[in-house]
Amino acid sequence: MFKKGEKVQQEFGAQVMKVIGFEPDLIENVVTEWEDEEGTIVKGKFMESQLQPAEDENQ
């Protein structure tokens, strides 16, 4: 289980995201956010099995 504030990424994705919350009643229950190339903050929801700890937390 991930914790709030933890840096994660998808198995085959380069985008590093921060866990900002959880929605326990949903299948896609891990809520994340990241900044895109244009500086826009984007939020997304993922299943825990789709994510892994970020390899490089400095991104």
N, C-alpha and C positions, 0 to 999 in steps of 0.2 A: 504494500500500500504506500502510495506517495504522500508527502506532507505539503501543506501550504508553503509556498515560497520556493519549493524545490524546482530545479531546472530539469526539464525533460525534453525528449525529442522522439519522433516516430522512428521505428526500426530502420527504414530506408529513406529517412528525410534528414536534411541538413539543418532545418529550422529549429533553433533552441527556443523553448517556450517556458514560461513560469506557471506553476500550478497556483491558481488563485481561489479555488474552492471545489466543492463536491456537491453532486445532486444524487443522493443515495437511491432515490426511487426510479432513476433512469438507467438504461443499459449503458449509454454514453455518459458516464457520471463524473468524469474528471474535467473540470473547467480550467482552461488555460488561456494565457494571453501572450502576445508577442508584438514586436514592432516590425512592420513591413518596410520595404525599400524606400517608401515615400514618407516614412515617419508616422504612419497611421497605426494606432493600437488596434489589434485584431484579437477577438476572443473566439475560442473554439471549444467543442466538447468531444471527448474521446473516451473509448473504452480503456480501462486500465491496461488490458492486454496489448493494446496498440502502442503503448508508450514504454520508454526505457529511460533510465537516468542519462542526462546529457553527457556526452564524452568530453566536450570542451566547454566548461561553464564560463569561459571568458568571452564567448561570442555574444 
